Amino acid sequence: MTTGTIRGHRALQQKPASLAGFGTPLLEQRTKNRIDHILKDRLDRARVSTRADRSAVRTLPEKQSQGSDEHAFSGTRLTGNRREAGARLPEEILDESKVPDTHGSERCGHGKEYVSVTASNKAMRDLDVTFLGTGTSHGIPVIGCQCRVCSSSDPRDKRLRTAAILRTGEAVLQIDTPPDFRTQCLREAITRIDAVIYTHSHTDHILGFDDLRRFCELEKKNMPIYAAPRTLTDLKRVFAYAFGEEEPPLNYVRPSAVPVEGAFPLGGLDILPVDLPHGRMVTTGLVFSSGGHRKLAYFTDCQAVPPAAEEAARGVDVLVLDALRHASHSTHMSLSEAIEAAHRIRARRTYLIHMCHDLGHAETERNLPDGIRLAYDGLQISI
């Protein structure tokens, strides 16, 4: 165990002075359990960076003012989050439970992670991404399954169905509305969505559609729905009540369909759709650019990344990529296939999504190449 690791362990075992007047013994115990869990995960790796020790693992002075802390790697910064629904830990606890990992980012005590990929000043960032769900169509845990991943106490192994929300300086964009969409919105305290982009019409990506009605109510507006014509056809069939000729009542979802047949601007971004094979279906991959710079490629539910899609995403800042399990599959990429595709695309960082219960988070991530990570529910990145 390195000196930095030992010092970090002692610091995390100390109870912050600010905790005494904050909450109940139950909250204190949950906080301790959370810290213990993070420590165990990091100590198992035995690769804690001593370079990050001075800036990332430390005991904060009482009543220290909070803001953005210097990130231990590449001049990036970490910023707190006040949008999480439910009980919130005080900032002192969140900051004091930071533990550096080997991929150059910091994980906070409430399960969020903040990664600045291209800029150290938050004012310069123009795209924030939150992974609302990262699981396969079953969700994790799987009903009736007692495997080690479904029974895991690691919160990163709890995976709702896959979806993401993007925030720019101009708009809030939702990618897909899975059956867990309402739960995801409540967890992340989402109160605004300006448009929805659908990747395809499988049920694990569309069945939360009706919960868009609340966002129509909140802002008294129709909801723009961007999707390939084939996907819009399915949406209109499944949700015929919403796409009728008559204007729906105010408390109904009120979609405004926008066919996606080529590149289009939205929310200050230029979005290029690409076709991805997904069994008998075609998924729409999405490449988001700003000022000619490729910032995000979102490739879910695909059994391969064709050359045209690879070229469209080449050198992107962040690649989000389907990776179902270790074994091959007829409609999804395996872990090894996703890693190979990521190496060909050469993104600055890759996050894998749509994982089933074959992939435990901690053990899988320990064996991933540099620059490739497993995403998890609630992960937030800033590009």
N, C-alpha and C positions, 0 to 999 in steps of 0.2 A: 504493500500500500504506500503510495507516495505521500510526501509531507503535505502537499496540497490537498490530497484526499482526506487525510486525518484532520487537518484544520477545518475543511469544509464540513466534516462529520460533526466536529465539536460545535461549530457555529450553528448548525441546523438543530442540534439537540437543545440549544439554549432557548428558553421561552422569551419572546420579545416582550419588553415592558408594556407595549401598547396593547397586548392581548388581555391583560388583567381586567381592564374595564370594558372589554368589547362585547363578550357574549357568554354563553353558558358553558358548563363543563362538557356537554355533548359536542359543541363546536370545537372546543379545545382538543378533545379526543380525536375528532375527525381530522383536524389539522395535523395532529401528531401522526395519525395513521397515514395521511397523505404524504407527509415528509418522509416517514419511514419507508413507504413504498418507493418513492423516487430514489432515496438513498440506495436501497437494495438493488434496484435496476442498474444504477450507475456503478455501484461497487462490483456487481457481477461482471460488468464489462472490464473493470480494472484498467480503463484507459482514460481516466479523467485527466484533462490537460492542465499541467501546472502553469502553463502560460496564461490560462484563463482564471487561475485561482485568485489572483490579486483583485481582479475586477468583477468576477461573477459570484464567488462564494465568500461571503463576509457577513459579519454581524452589523446591522445598521444601528446608528445611534438613535436613541429615543426621540420621537417627533421629528425625524429627518424629513425635510421637504421632499415630495415625490415629483417625479417628472420622467423624462426619458433618461435611461441609464446607458452609459457607454457599453456597447456590445464588446465581447471579448475577441471578436474576430472581424477582420476586414473593415474596421471603422463603422460597422453598422450599429443601430440603436434599437433598444427595446422600449416599447411603450405599453403602459397599462391599459386595461380595458374595463369599461364601466357598463357594457351592454349586456353582460351575462345575467340571465334571469335567475331568480331564486336567491339563496343566501350567498352573500359575497364576503370573502375574507378581507380584512383590512390590508391596505397596500403594503404595510411593513411585513406582513406574513408572506404576501405574494412575492415581494422582492427578496426576502431573506431565504426563501425556499428555491431560489434559482439554482440550478445545477447544470454546469456546462456539459454538452455532449460532444461526441467526436466528429460530428458533421458540421460544426460551426454555427450552432444556434443555441438558444437557451429555452428550457422548458420551465414553465411556471407552475406553482403549486396547485392551481385550479385547472390544470390540464390544457391550458392554451400555450401556443408557441407563436412567437413573432419573429419573422425572418425578413430582413430587408435585403433584397437581392441586388439592387442596382444603385441605391442611394442611401446616404447616411442621414439626410435631412428629410423628415417626414413631409415637410411642405413640398418637396420635390417629387414625392411619390404620387402616382396617379392611378394606381390600381390596387385595391385590397381584395383578397379572396378569402372566404370562409368556407371550409368543407362542412356542409351540413350533415352529410352522411357519406360513409365510405364502404358500405357493405354490399354484398351481393343480394339477389332478389329475395332470399330467405330472411335476410337480416341476421345479426349475430347478437345474442345466442339464438340458435335455431330451435324451434319448438320441439320439445321432447328429446333434445340431445344433451348428453352429459359429458361430452369430450372435454379435453383440458382447455381448449380455447373458449368453448361455450360456458365452461365453469370458471373461467379465469377471473381473478379479482383485479386485473389490470384494466382500468377504464378505457384504455385504447383498444381493447379487444371487444368492446361493446359498440357494434356498428349498426346504425340505421341505414336504410336504403340510400343509394348514392344520389347526391345533389350538391350544388354549390351556389353561393351568392357572391356577386361581384359588386364592389362599390368604387365608383369613379368620382371625380369632382362634380360630375353632372348628373349621374343617375345611379340607381340601384337595380341590378339586373339579376334575375333568378334563372339558373340553369336546371330545368326539370322540376317536377313537383311529385315526389314519390309518395307512397301511402303514409309515410311518417312526416309529411310536410308540416302539418299543424304542430306536432311535437317539436320539430326542429325550429320553427318560428318562435315558439314560446321559450325554448331553451336559449336562443340567441337574441331574444327581445327584438325581433324584427317587426317594425311597424310601417315600413314603406317598401313597396316594390314598384318600379316604374315600367318594367317589361319582363316578359318571360321568354326564354329561348328553349325550345325542346330539341333534344338530340335524336329521339326516336319514340315510338309509341308503345313500347312494352309496358306492361302494367306497373312494374316497379319504378317506372319513371313518370307516369302520368296520373296515377289514381289519387293524388292529392289536389288535383285540378280544382275541385269545388271549393277548397279553402282559400282560393284566390278571391272569393267574393268579399271576404272581410277587407281586403286591400282596396277593392272597388268602393266599398262602403266608406272607408276612412277618408278617401280623397274624392269621393263622388265622381268617379271616372270609369271609363272602359279600360280594360287591361289589354295592351298590345301583346299578341301572341305570335312570336316569330318561329317558324318551322318550315322544313321542306314540304312541298305540296303533298307528298305521300304521307307525311306525318299529320298534316292538317286534315287530310281526308279521314284518317282514323280518329282524330280528336273529335271531328264533327259527327262521326258515327257513334262514338262511345258517349259523348256528351251532347247529344242532339238537342236537349232541352235548352242549352245555353247558346247554341248557334242558330236558333230559329230565326225566321224572318222578322218576328215582332221583337221590339226592344224589351229585354227582361226587366222585371221589377228591380227597384233599387237595392234590395237585399239579396239579389242573385248575382252570380258571377256574370260579368258582361265582357266577353272577349271580343277583341278586334283582331281578326286574323291577318297576318302579314306573311305572304309566301316568301320563302328564302330560296332564291334560285341563282344567287351569285353574291359577291362581296357587298356588304352594306355597312353604313355608319350607324352607331348607336351609343349613346352615353359618352360621347367624346372618344370612342374607340372605332377603329376600322376592323370589321369582323369578316374573316374569310371562311366560308364553309367548305369542308372537304368530305368526300365519301369514304366511309370505313366499312369493311365487310363484317357482318354480324349474323352468321348463319344465313337464313333465308331473307334476312332484313338488311337494310343499309342504315347505318348510324351516321348522323351528321357530326363530324368533328369540327371544332371551332378554333380558329387561330386569331387571337386578339392582338392588334398592333396600335401603336400610337406614334405619330410623327414618323412613320416608316420603320419604326423599331418593333420587332416581334417581342411581345411581352409575355403572352400566355398561350399555350396550346392545350386544349381540353379534349382528350381522346378517350372517352369512356366506351364500354361495350363494343369491343372489336376483337376479331380473331387474328388480325394482322394490321400493320400500318403500311398501306401501299406506297410505292415510290413517290407519287404525286403529293400525298399527305406528308411524307417525310420531308420532301423539299419545301413544302409550304411552312413547315415548323422549324426548319434547320436553324440552329443557333439561338433558339428562343430562350428567353430568360428562365421561364418555368414551364416544364412539360408535365401535364397531368395525364396519367396513362393507366389503362385497364390492366389488371394483373390478378386473375382469379385465384390461382392455386399453383402448387408445384407441378402437378400432372397436366398433360395437354388436354384441351377441351375443344369441342367442335365450333363454339361460337365466341369464346373468349381467349385472350392470350394467357399463357402460363407465366409464372414468375420469370423463368429464364428467357422466354420470348420477349417479355416486356423489357428486360434488362438489355437484350440485344438491340431492340428497337431504340431504346434510349441512347445507347452508344452511337448508333447510326445518326440519330437526329442531333446529337451533341448539344443538348440544352445545358444551360449553366446549372440547373438543378431540376431533378425529376421527382415527382410524388406519385406513388402508386395507389390506385383506388379499386373499388369493386371487389374486395377480397372476401373469400369465403372462410369457413372455420378451419381450413387446412393451414392457414397462416397465422400463427401467434405473433403478436406485434414485436415483443422484445427479442425473441430468438431469431425471427426472420430479419429484423433490422440489423442485428449484430453481424450478419453475414452479407449485407448488401455492399456493393462497391461505393466508393466515395461519390458524393453528389446525387445519390439515389436514396430515397426515403420511402417508408410507408406513411401515407397520410392517415389521419385519424379524425373522428368526429369532433368538431369544434376547433380544429386547427385553423389558425388565421395567419396568412402571409401577406406581406406588403411588398409590392414590386415597384 
